Amino acid sequence: MKKRSFHNTILLSIGIAIFIALPLYGQMPTPLKNSNEPKSEAQKPTKDTKTTQSNAKSFSSFPVLPTSNQRNQTSPDNANKKDGNTSPDWWLVYLTAALAFVGFIQLITFILQTFWMNAQRKRERKMASIDFCKTFTDIKDYLYNGKQSPFGVIPHLMVSHEMAETAFHPSLRDKIVRSFDEAWNIYHNECKKYRKTFDLKPEQWERDREELLIKLDKLLAIAGQN
């Protein structure tokens, strides 16, 4: 569940960054008007001028080729026209790069925040597990060394144990909830039979005490895995 939410956070961040940057790539620079086109009707060549030029070309048998210097030299007007036709809108490129950088920073922030939250939950679960195990120290001491009757001790201790289980259960991981519930029900049902007084022989109490210790140790071992 937590790994899935982490992956969803990363995918959502990448999607937001792409959604912000994608419309900017769709905006194309406005094409510049070609300055070579005639601006008025007066500048357009007439039919007579075209005929004269074609006749002049037909009489010239040896065309004049430009020299290497003339080919290498370009007029400032032609250079400006060439640069003006091919120059992109650089402000759009800078804006896109800035938005991509902001999206990358947000992605890193989301990842660090997810790691920090997971570490915080892990510390909280560990502290809750320690507090839960400390609650059962009293009954373990009694089961190891106590000589009193269980009818007056165990029901009294069960009150604090039930409160500890209620506070500890919400912090359990999904993987151990089922095993913890099974161990808790077995231990709790074993303790509940001492709420009513019955004829309990010392030999039987020794066997029951050992079984109760085994069930309690299993419960605390599962709680320590949280």
NULONU-256893 format. One record per residue: residue in three letters; x, y, z of N, C-alpha, C in turn; residue number from 1. Coordinates in steps of 0.1 Angstrom, whole numbers, plus 5000, padded with zeros to 4 digits. Example, Ala and Ser with C-alpha at 12.3 -4.5 7.8 and 13.67 -1.06 7.14 Angstrom:
! residues 2
code  n.xx  n.yy  n.zz  ca.xx  ca.yy  ca.zz  c.xx  c.yy  c.zz  pos
ALA  5132  4943  5078  5123  4955  5078  5132  4967  5078  1;
SER  5128  4978  5071  5137  4989  5071  5129  5000  5079  2;
***
This chain:
! residues 226
code  n.xx  n.yy  n.zz  ca.xx  ca.yy  ca.zz  c.xx  c.yy  c.zz  pos
MET  5008  4988  5000  5000  5000  5000  5009  5012  5000  1;
LYS  5019  5013  5008  5028  5025  5009  5037  5026  4997  2;
LYS  5041  5015  4992  5049  5016  4979  5041  5020  4968  3;
ARG  5028  5016  4967  5019  5020  4957  5017  5035  4957  4;
SER  5015  5041  4970  5013  5055  4971  5025  5063  4967  5;
PHE  5037  5057  4970  5050  5064  4966  5051  5065  4951  6;
HIS  5048  5053  4944  5049  5053  4930  5038  5063  4924  7;
ASN  5026  5064  4930  5016  5073  4925  5021  5087  4926  8;
THR  5028  5090  4937  5033  5104  4939  5043  5108  4929  9;
ILE  5052  5099  4925  5062  5101  4915  5055  5103  4901  10;
LEU  5046  5094  4898  5039  5095  4885  5031  5108  4884  11;
LEU  5025  5112  4895  5017  5125  4895  5026  5137  4893  12;
SER  5038  5137  4899  5047  5148  4898  5052  5149  4883  13;
ILE  5055  5137  4877  5060  5138  4863  5049  5142  4854  14;
GLY  5037  5138  4857  5026  5142  4848  5023  5157  4849  15;
ILE  5024  5163  4861  5022  5177  4863  5033  5185  4855  16;
ALA  5046  5180  4856  5056  5187  4849  5054  5187  4834  17;
ILE  5050  5175  4829  5048  5174  4814  5036  5182  4810  18;
PHE  5025  5182  4818  5013  5190  4815  5017  5205  4814  19;
ILE  5026  5210  4823  5029  5224  4823  5038  5227  4811  20;
ALA  5047  5218  4807  5057  5222  4797  5052  5219  4783  21;
LEU  5042  5209  4781  5038  5205  4768  5032  5216  4760  22;
PRO  5023  5225  4765  5017  5235  4757  5027  5245  4751  23;
LEU  5038  5247  4758  5048  5256  4754  5055  5252  4741  24;
TYR  5056  5238  4739  5063  5233  4727  5054  5234  4715  25;
GLY  5041  5236  4717  5031  5237  4706  5031  5251  4700  26;
GLN  5037  5261  4707  5037  5275  4702  5049  5277  4693  27;
MET  5047  5279  4680  5057  5281  4670  5060  5295  4668  28;
PRO  5072  5299  4666  5076  5313  4663  5068  5318  4651  29;
THR  5064  5331  4652  5057  5337  4640  5067  5339  4629  30;
PRO  5063  5334  4617  5073  5336  4606  5074  5351  4602  31;
LEU  5086  5354  4598  5088  5368  4594  5085  5369  4579  32;
LYS  5081  5381  4575  5077  5384  4561  5090  5384  4553  33;
ASN  5089  5378  4541  5100  5378  4532  5102  5392  4526  34;
SER  5114  5397  4529  5117  5411  4524  5120  5411  4509  35;
ASN  5122  5399  4503  5125  5399  4489  5113  5401  4480  36;
GLU  5101  5400  4486  5089  5402  4478  5087  5417  4475  37;
PRO  5082  5420  4464  5080  5435  4460  5069  5441  4469  38;
LYS  5071  5453  4474  5062  5459  4483  5051  5467  4475  39;
SER  5053  5470  4463  5043  5478  4456  5042  5473  4442  40;
GLU  5032  5478  4435  5031  5475  4421  5042  5481  4412  41;
ALA  5047  5492  4417  5058  5499  4409  5070  5490  4409  42;
GLN  5073  5483  4419  5085  5475  4420  5084  5462  4412  43;
LYS  5072  5458  4408  5070  5445  4401  5076  5447  4387  44;
PRO  5083  5437  4382  5088  5438  4368  5077  5436  4358  45;
THR  5077  5445  4348  5067  5444  4337  5071  5435  4327  46;
LYS  5062  5432  4317  5065  5423  4306  5076  5428  4297  47;
ASP  5077  5441  4295  5088  5447  4287  5101  5445  4293  48;
THR  5102  5447  4306  5115  5445  4312  5119  5431  4312  49;
LYS  5110  5422  4313  5113  5407  4313  5118  5404  4299  50;
THR  5112  5409  4288  5116  5406  4275  5130  5411  4272  51;
THR  5133  5424  4277  5146  5430  4274  5157  5421  4282  52;
GLN  5154  5417  4294  5164  5409  4301  5166  5396  4295  53;
SER  5156  5389  4289  5158  5377  4283  5166  5378  4270  54;
ASN  5164  5389  4262  5171  5391  4250  5186  5394  4254  55;
ALA  5188  5402  4264  5202  5405  4268  5209  5392  4272  56;
LYS  5202  5383  4279  5209  5370  4283  5212  5362  4271  57;
SER  5203  5362  4261  5206  5353  4249  5218  5358  4241  58;
PHE  5220  5372  4241  5232  5377  4234  5245  5375  4241  59;
SER  5245  5373  4253  5257  5371  4261  5261  5357  4261  60;
SER  5271  5353  4254  5276  5339  4252  5284  5335  4264  61;
PHE  5291  5344  4270  5300  5340  4281  5295  5347  4294  62;
PRO  5288  5340  4302  5283  5346  4315  5295  5349  4324  63;
VAL  5293  5360  4331  5303  5365  4341  5300  5357  4354  64;
LEU  5310  5350  4359  5309  5343  4372  5315  5351  4383  65;
PRO  5309  5350  4395  5315  5358  4406  5328  5352  4411  66;
THR  5337  5360  4415  5350  5356  4420  5348  5350  4434  67;
SER  5359  5343  4439  5358  5337  4453  5356  5347  4463  68;
ASN  5362  5359  4462  5360  5370  4472  5346  5374  4473  69;
GLN  5340  5375  4460  5326  5380  4460  5317  5369  4466  70;
ARG  5320  5356  4464  5311  5346  4469  5313  5346  4484  71;
ASN  5325  5348  4490  5326  5348  4504  5320  5360  4511  72;
GLN  5320  5371  4504  5315  5383  4511  5300  5384  4509  73;
THR  5293  5387  4521  5279  5388  4521  5275  5401  4526  74;
SER  5265  5407  4520  5261  5420  4525  5254  5420  4538  75;
PRO  5255  5431  4546  5249  5431  4559  5234  5429  4558  76;
ASP  5228  5434  4547  5213  5432  4546  5210  5417  4545  77;
ASN  5217  5410  4536  5214  5395  4535  5217  5388  4547  78;
ALA  5227  5392  4555  5230  5385  4568  5219  5387  4578  79;
ASN  5214  5399  4578  5203  5402  4588  5190  5395  4584  80;
LYS  5188  5394  4570  5176  5387  4566  5177  5372  4569  81;
LYS  5189  5366  4567  5191  5352  4571  5189  5349  4585  82;
ASP  5195  5358  4594  5193  5356  4608  5179  5358  4612  83;
GLY  5172  5368  4606  5159  5371  4610  5149  5360  4607  84;
ASN  5152  5352  4596  5143  5342  4592  5145  5329  4600  85;
THR  5157  5327  4606  5159  5314  4613  5160  5316  4628  86;
SER  5160  5328  4633  5162  5330  4648  5149  5326  4655  87;
PRO  5150  5317  4665  5138  5313  4673  5135  5323  4684  88;
ASP  5123  5321  4690  5119  5329  4702  5127  5324  4714  89;
TRP  5138  5330  4718  5146  5325  4729  5139  5326  4742  90;
TRP  5131  5336  4743  5124  5337  4756  5115  5325  4759  91;
LEU  5109  5319  4749  5101  5307  4750  5109  5295  4755  92;
VAL  5122  5294  4749  5131  5284  4753  5135  5285  4768  93;
TYR  5138  5297  4772  5142  5300  4786  5130  5297  4795  94;
LEU  5118  5301  4791  5106  5298  4800  5104  5283  4801  95;
THR  5105  5276  4791  5103  5261  4791  5114  5255  4800  96;
ALA  5126  5259  4799  5137  5254  4807  5134  5257  4822  97;
ALA  5130  5269  4825  5127  5273  4839  5115  5264  4845  98;
LEU  5105  5262  4837  5094  5254  4842  5098  5239  4844  99;
ALA  5106  5234  4835  5112  5221  4836  5120  5220  4849  100;
PHE  5128  5230  4852  5136  5230  4864  5127  5230  4876  101;
VAL  5117  5238  4876  5108  5239  4888  5101  5226  4890  102;
GLY  5096  5219  4879  5090  5206  4880  5100  5195  4886  103;
PHE  5113  5196  4882  5123  5187  4887  5125  5189  4902  104;
ILE  5125  5202  4906  5127  5205  4920  5115  5200  4928  105;
GLN  5103  5201  4923  5091  5196  4930  5091  5181  4931  106;
LEU  5096  5174  4921  5097  5160  4921  5106  5155  4932  107;
ILE  5118  5162  4933  5127  5158  4943  5121  5161  4957  108;
THR  5114  5172  4958  5108  5175  4971  5098  5164  4975  109;
PHE  5089  5160  4966  5079  5150  4969  5086  5137  4973  110;
ILE  5097  5133  4966  5104  5121  4970  5110  5122  4984  111;
LEU  5116  5133  4987  5122  5134  5000  5111  5134  5011  112;
GLN  5100  5141  5008  5089  5141  5017  5083  5127  5020  113;
THR  5082  5119  5009  5077  5106  5011  5087  5097  5020  114;
PHE  5100  5099  5017  5110  5091  5025  5109  5096  5040  115;
TRP  5107  5109  5042  5107  5114  5056  5094  5109  5063  116;
MET  5083  5109  5056  5070  5104  5062  5071  5089  5065  117;
ASN  5077  5081  5056  5079  5067  5059  5088  5064  5071  118;
ALA  5098  5072  5072  5107  5071  5084  5100  5075  5097  119;
GLN  5092  5085  5096  5084  5090  5108  5074  5079  5112  120;
ARG  5067  5073  5103  5058  5062  5106  5065  5050  5112  121;
LYS  5077  5047  5107  5085  5036  5112  5089  5038  5127  122;
ARG  5093  5051  5130  5097  5054  5144  5085  5053  5153  123;
GLU  5073  5058  5148  5061  5058  5156  5057  5043  5159  124;
ARG  5058  5035  5149  5054  5020  5151  5064  5014  5161  125;
LYS  5077  5017  5160  5086  5012  5169  5084  5016  5184  126;
MET  5081  5029  5186  5078  5033  5199  5065  5027  5205  127;
ALA  5055  5026  5196  5043  5019  5200  5045  5005  5204  128;
SER  5053  4998  5197  5057  4984  5200  5064  4983  5213  129;
ILE  5073  4992  5216  5080  4992  5229  5071  4994  5240  130;
ASP  5062  5004  5239  5053  5007  5249  5043  4995  5252  131;
PHE  5039  4989  5241  5030  4977  5243  5037  4966  5250  132;
CYS  5049  4963  5247  5056  4952  5254  5059  4955  5268  133;
LYS  5062  4968  5271  5064  4972  5285  5052  4970  5294  134;
THR  5040  4971  5288  5028  4969  5296  5027  4955  5301  135;
PHE  5033  4945  5295  5031  4931  5299  5043  4927  5308  136;
THR  5051  4936  5313  5062  4933  5322  5057  4928  5335  137;
ASP  5046  4934  5340  5041  4930  5353  5036  4915  5353  138;
ILE  5028  4911  5343  5023  4898  5343  5034  4887  5340  139;
LYS  5044  4891  5333  5055  4882  5331  5063  4880  5344  140;
ASP  5065  4890  5352  5071  4889  5365  5063  4880  5374  141;
TYR  5050  4882  5373  5041  4873  5381  5041  4859  5377  142;
LEU  5041  4856  5364  5041  4843  5359  5054  4835  5362  143;
TYR  5065  4843  5362  5078  4837  5365  5080  4835  5380  144;
ASN  5076  4844  5388  5080  4844  5403  5067  4844  5412  145;
GLY  5056  4848  5407  5044  4850  5416  5039  4837  5422  146;
LYS  5036  4838  5435  5030  4826  5442  5016  4828  5446  147;
GLN  5010  4840  5443  4996  4843  5446  4987  4836  5437  148;
SER  4974  4835  5440  4964  4829  5432  4962  4837  5420  149;
PRO  4960  4831  5408  4958  4839  5396  4944  4845  5395  150;
PHE  4935  4841  5404  4921  4847  5403  4921  4861  5408  151;
GLY  4930  4865  5416  4930  4879  5420  4940  4888  5413  152;
VAL  4949  4882  5406  4960  4890  5399  4957  4891  5384  153;
ILE  4954  4881  5377  4953  4881  5363  4941  4890  5358  154;
PRO  4929  4889  5364  4918  4898  5360  4922  4912  5362  155;
HIS  4929  4915  5373  4933  4929  5375  4943  4935  5365  156;
LEU  4952  4926  5361  4962  4930  5351  4956  4931  5336  157;
MET  4945  4923  5334  4939  4923  5321  4934  4937  5317  158;
VAL  4930  4945  5326  4924  4958  5323  4934  4966  5316  159;
SER  4946  4967  5321  4956  4975  5314  4961  4969  5301  160;
HIS  4960  4956  5301  4965  4949  5288  4955  4952  5277  161;
GLU  4942  4952  5280  4932  4954  5270  4933  4969  5265  162;
MET  4936  4978  5274  4937  4992  5270  4950  4994  5261  163;
ALA  4960  4987  5264  4973  4987  5256  4970  4981  5242  164;
GLU  4963  4971  5241  4960  4965  5228  4951  4974  5220  165;
THR  4942  4981  5226  4933  4990  5218  4941  5002  5213  166;
ALA  4951  5006  5221  4959  5018  5216  4970  5013  5206  167;
PHE  4974  5001  5207  4985  4996  5198  4980  4991  5185  168;
HIS  4968  4986  5184  4963  4979  5172  4963  4989  5160  169;
PRO  4959  5001  5160  4959  5010  5148  4973  5012  5142  170;
SER  4984  5010  5150  4997  5012  5144  5003  5000  5138  171;
LEU  4996  4989  5138  5001  4976  5132  5003  4977  5117  172;
ARG  5013  4971  5112  5015  4970  5098  5005  4960  5092  173;
ASP  5002  4961  5079  4992  4952  5073  4996  4937  5073  174;
LYS  5009  4935  5072  5015  4922  5071  5013  4914  5084  175;
ILE  5012  4920  5096  5012  4913  5108  4999  4914  5116  176;
VAL  4989  4921  5110  4976  4923  5117  4970  4910  5120  177;
ARG  4969  4901  5110  4962  4889  5111  4969  4880  5122  178;
SER  4982  4878  5121  4989  4870  5131  4988  4876  5145  179;
PHE  4988  4889  5146  4987  4895  5159  4973  4893  5165  180;
ASP  4963  4894  5157  4949  4892  5162  4948  4878  5167  181;
GLU  4953  4868  5159  4952  4854  5164  4959  4852  5177  182;
ALA  4971  4857  5178  4979  4855  5191  4972  4862  5202  183;
TRP  4967  4874  5200  4960  4881  5210  4947  4874  5215  184;
ASN  4939  4869  5206  4927  4862  5210  4930  4849  5218  185;
ILE  4941  4842  5214  4945  4830  5222  4949  4834  5236  186;
TYR  4957  4844  5237  4962  4849  5250  4950  4854  5258  187;
HIS  4942  4863  5252  4931  4869  5259  4921  4859  5264  188;
ASN  4917  4849  5256  4908  4838  5260  4914  4830  5272  189;
GLU  4927  4828  5271  4933  4820  5282  4933  4828  5295  190;
CYS  4934  4841  5295  4934  4849  5307  4919  4851  5312  191;
LYS  4910  4851  5303  4896  4853  5307  4890  4842  5316  192;
LYS  4895  4830  5315  4890  4820  5323  4893  4821  5338  193;
TYR  4902  4830  5341  4906  4832  5355  4897  4843  5362  194;
ARG  4888  4849  5354  4879  4859  5360  4869  4852  5370  195;
LYS  4866  4840  5368  4858  4833  5377  4866  4823  5385  196;
THR  4863  4822  5398  4870  4813  5407  4866  4798  5404  197;
PHE  4875  4790  5403  4873  4775  5402  4883  4768  5409  198;
ASP  4881  4755  5411  4891  4746  5418  4903  4744  5410  199;
LEU  4914  4751  5414  4926  4750  5406  4937  4744  5415  200;
LYS  4941  4733  5411  4952  4726  5418  4966  4731  5415  201;
PRO  4975  4731  5424  4989  4736  5421  4995  4730  5409  202;
GLU  4993  4717  5407  5000  4710  5395  4994  4716  5382  203;
GLN  4981  4717  5382  4974  4723  5370  4978  4737  5368  204;
TRP  4979  4745  5379  4984  4759  5377  4998  4760  5371  205;
GLU  5007  4751  5375  5020  4751  5369  5020  4749  5354  206;
ARG  5011  4739  5350  5010  4737  5336  5004  4749  5328  207;
ASP  4993  4754  5335  4987  4766  5328  4996  4778  5328  208;
ARG  5004  4780  5338  5013  4791  5338  5024  4790  5327  209;
GLU  5029  4778  5325  5038  4776  5314  5032  4779  5300  210;
GLU  5020  4774  5298  5013  4776  5286  5010  4791  5284  211;
LEU  5006  4798  5295  5003  4812  5293  5016  4820  5290  212;
LEU  5027  4816  5296  5039  4823  5292  5043  4821  5278  213;
ILE  5041  4809  5272  5044  4806  5258  5035  4815  5249  214;
LYS  5022  4815  5252  5013  4823  5244  5017  4838  5245  215;
LEU  5021  4843  5257  5024  4857  5259  5037  4860  5251  216;
ASP  5047  4851  5252  5059  4854  5244  5057  4854  5229  217;
LYS  5048  4846  5224  5045  4846  5210  5038  4859  5206  218;
LEU  5029  4864  5215  5022  4877  5212  5032  4888  5212  219;
LEU  5041  4889  5222  5051  4900  5222  5061  4899  5211  220;
ALA  5064  4886  5206  5073  4885  5195  5067  4891  5182  221;
ILE  5054  4888  5180  5048  4894  5168  5047  4909  5170  222;
ALA  5044  4914  5182  5043  4929  5183  5057  4935  5181  223;
GLY  5068  4928  5184  5081  4934  5182  5085  4934  5167  224;
GLN  5078  4927  5158  5080  4928  5144  5074  4940  5137  225;
ASN  5067  4948  5145  5059  4959  5139  5069  4970  5135  226;
***
